[in-house]
Amino acid sequence: MSEIISQKITYKELRDRSYVIKDDRYGIAAFMTESVRQTLLACPNNNDDSKTAMYLKLYDGIAVGRMMMLGTRIKVGDEIIMVQTGGAIEVHNEYRRKGLGVELIMNCMTNAEYDVYIGSLYSTMALPIFRKLNNYIFEIPQFVKFCNLRAILKSMGMKGVLLELCSAIANLPIKSIDFMNRSRLNKLKKKFNTKKETIIPEWAGRMATNDGHKYMELHDRSWLQWNLDYNLMGHMRDKQSFYAVYDKEGEPQGFFMTKERFEERAGRYQNIIRGTIVEWATTDADLLSEADIILMAMSTFSPDTFHIATVTSDKNTEKRLKLLGFIRHGNFQMSFKDKKEQFKDASDQNLWRLRYGCCNTIIL
């Protein structure tokens, strides 16, 4: 009879490089590249080296499944609580019918390391499992703006002169919207200046963590700086960017953070850059709205970006996003598991500050 066991790699073992994987023929544990290792070790919320960095599932000694773990913090009112998050769950195709993915998820749902688990970016296979394990699932409308349709036409087999001609025609509506967006942006530039920063200002962390919501993942300065400086894949074309927004008197009025990810193959598409607006805040939504910040952020992406994604739960912002060229594209999910049932109203999504940039989504 086959033997299935779990192997836990702690942060101490990760730091010391002392863990041993005897058979990684499928490259499951090889996910822990030097870029991943450095990113996890730099996380400002990993305060205990005895905690888990990665769970592995071994089938007859072969690494066939994994899930990455790290610490984060949530703010409940004025209280700050250490919690666990994770991701990059994978089970090799040949072993997916053996329930190993469920076992990996159970490891993080039942361990005694933290009283709370939060997660995000779930696949269609993983999401029902988290629901059945009594996680609260928050769903936020997700929107996408296509910047160039060339990759779509290329995926349909077009090439050469035909590809260039059809791309030029297909992109005409996009260029028309972009022209109007530049006019809207120029009006904002008369009132605000944006400045790209490599060191996160202290005020940005305070702005993100004091917006009136009872519940939030704590995106303070140290967390924002970590997400700006590190990412898991380490591809030379991957990047994160932070922009501060000031009024003409030099007073901070908001900020936004973006990421770009290069993908050699993404489904039927090849060699594309996906852009995402992952975090933002404003001091006064009447002066500088969420939609204004998204418009500012759109202009900062690389010219060859395939599409830009973001989320919003605000109906007014949703209407303005459609005017900016965004279309609805499913939902973004975040989960919350209160193992000891301490937070009686945590299931109310309206009490939460929710952003695309939560858990491990920026570093991915």
Secondary structure, DSSP 4 states (H G I P E B T S, - for coil): ---EEEEEEEHHHHHHT----SB-TT-SGGG--HHHHHHHHH-TT---TTSEEEEEEEETTEEEEEEEEEEEEEEETTEEEEEEEEEEEEE-GGGGGGTHHHHHHHHHHH-SS-SEEEEE---TTHHHHHHHTT-EEEEEEEEEEES--HHHHHHTT--HHHHHHHHHHHTHHHHHHHHHHHHHHHHHHTTEEEEEESS--HHHHHHHH-SS-SEEE---HHHHHHHHH--SS--TT-EEEEEEEEETTS-EEEEEEEEEEEEEEETTEEEEEEEEEEEEEES-TTTS-HHHHHHHHHTTS-TT--EEEEE---HHHHHHHHHTT-EEEEEEEEEEEETT---TTTT-GGGEE--SS-TTTTT-
